[in-house]
Amino acid sequence: MGLPRKNRLTSGTDFDRVVDAGRRVTRPEFVLYHCAREAPDAARIGFAVGRRIGKAVVRNRTRRILREGVRVLVPRLVPCDIVVVARPPVVRSGVRDLEAALADATARAGLLLNDT
């Protein structure tokens, strides 16, 4: 199952706002940009996978793997906007590795809800 529509960041202006005004957490596989949302509904996530990653088939596969890695985190995220910009080492990572890397990056950014 994919990422629900309400949790997707789709507008180019929203991407620009998050990348320009947001904070970032850097990992070898990706850079995670984040900023607070005006509307406190749910977290929205967008993915940027450029041509440096590979041809279209590789980029689309990478996007699907990143989306799956984030899907399990969405219920635990505070309301915010997130942009994940892929880096070339992401191609060598599996789904479980990316899930762990995304969980680590969101925890370091302070985006996870307290489960206490």
C-alpha positions in Angstrom: 0.0 0.0 0.0 1.3 3.4 -0.9 1.5 6.7 1.0 -2.0 8.2 1.5 -2.7 11.4 -0.6 -3.0 13.5 2.6 0.6 12.6 3.5 2.1 13.6 0.1 3.9 16.9 -0.6 3.1 17.6 -4.2 3.4 21.3 -4.9 6.6 22.7 -6.2 6.2 25.8 -4.1 5.9 23.6 -1.0 9.1 21.8 -2.0 10.9 25.1 -2.4 9.6 26.4 0.9 10.8 23.3 2.8 14.2 23.2 1.2 14.8 26.9 1.5 13.4 27.7 4.9 13.7 24.3 6.6 16.3 22.6 8.6 18.2 19.5 7.4 19.5 16.2 8.5 22.2 14.6 6.4 22.7 10.9 5.8 24.9 9.2 3.2 21.8 7.9 1.4 19.7 11.1 1.5 19.2 14.6 2.9 16.1 15.1 4.9 14.7 18.7 5.0 11.9 19.6 7.4 9.9 22.5 8.6 6.8 23.1 10.6 3.3 23.2 9.0 0.8 25.9 9.2 -2.1 23.5 9.4 -1.7 20.9 12.2 -3.3 17.9 10.5 -0.7 15.4 9.4 2.9 15.1 8.2 3.4 15.6 4.5 6.4 14.0 2.7 7.9 14.6 -0.7 10.7 12.9 -2.5 13.3 14.4 -4.9 15.3 11.8 -6.9 17.4 13.5 -9.5 19.2 12.2 -12.6 22.4 11.6 -10.7 20.7 8.5 -9.2 20.3 6.8 -12.5 17.9 6.3 -15.4 14.1 6.6 -15.0 13.7 2.9 -13.9 16.2 3.3 -11.1 14.8 6.7 -10.0 11.2 5.4 -9.9 12.3 2.2 -8.0 14.3 4.4 -5.5 11.2 6.7 -5.0 9.0 3.6 -4.3 11.5 2.2 -1.8 11.8 5.6 0.0 8.0 6.0 0.0 7.7 2.5 1.6 10.3 3.3 4.2 8.5 6.5 5.2 5.0 4.9 5.2 5.7 3.0 8.4 6.8 6.2 10.1 3.9 8.4 9.2 1.7 7.6 12.2 4.5 8.5 14.5 5.5 11.9 12.9 4.6 15.3 14.2 2.7 17.6 11.8 5.4 18.9 9.5 6.5 19.0 5.9 9.4 16.8 4.9 11.4 16.6 1.7 13.8 13.7 1.2 16.5 14.3 -1.4 18.1 11.1 -2.6 21.9 10.8 -2.9 23.7 8.2 -5.1 24.4 5.7 -2.3 20.6 5.2 -1.9 20.7 2.8 -4.9 22.7 0.3 -3.0 20.4 0.4 0.0 17.5 -2.0 0.7 14.1 -1.2 2.1 15.0 -2.2 5.6 18.2 -0.2 5.6 16.3 2.9 4.4 13.6 2.4 7.0 16.2 2.4 9.7 18.0 5.4 8.1 14.7 7.3 7.8 13.8 6.5 11.4 17.2 7.6 12.6 17.0 10.9 10.6 13.5 11.7 11.8 14.5 11.0 15.4 17.6 13.2 15.1 15.4 16.0 13.7 13.0 15.6 16.6 10.0 14.8 14.3 8.8 11.6 16.1 5.9 11.8 18.6 6.7 10.7 22.1 5.4 7.2 22.6 5.3 7.4 26.3 
